[in-house]
């Protein structure tokens, strides 16, 4: 039986589609306690079920993770004083 977090994340990604994958990974990269592997696995499962296209889900996953990392890098670069 899947955990409640998995059910909620799968519903989120299923409802919002590629934007849901992107947002879940972006929020996870920014520090919200969402394991980054769960949206990726959900994207794979929904692609296998035919609900998403894998060739669109893959760039959404990559862009979500990189966007969150880029925001954190930019924040540290511009707002943290160097030693």
JOURSUL-V328656 format. One record per pair of residues at least 4 apart in sequence whose ideal C-beta (glycine too) atoms are under 6 Angstrom apart, sorted by sequence separation. I is the first residue (numbers start at 1). J is the second residue. D is the distance in Angstrom with one decimal. If there is no record, write none. Layout:
I J D
I J D
This chain:
2 6 4.2
10 14 5.9
16 20 3.0
28 32 6.0
37 41 5.9
59 63 5.8
63 67 5.8
66 70 6.0
75 79 5.5
76 80 4.9
2 7 5.6
27 32 4.1
46 51 4.4
47 52 4.7
52 57 4.9
28 34 4.0
46 52 4.5
13 20 4.3
27 34 5.9
47 54 4.1
12 20 5.0
13 21 5.6
28 36 4.7
24 34 5.8
47 57 5.3
25 39 5.2
43 57 4.2
24 39 4.0
21 39 5.3
43 61 5.9
40 61 5.3
21 43 5.0
9 38 5.2
13 42 4.6
10 42 5.1
9 42 5.6
29 65 5.6
18 56 5.7
22 60 4.8
26 64 4.8
30 68 5.0
21 60 4.5
25 64 2.9
29 68 2.2
21 61 5.9
25 65 5.1
29 69 5.6
26 67 5.3
18 60 4.4
22 64 4.2
26 68 4.7
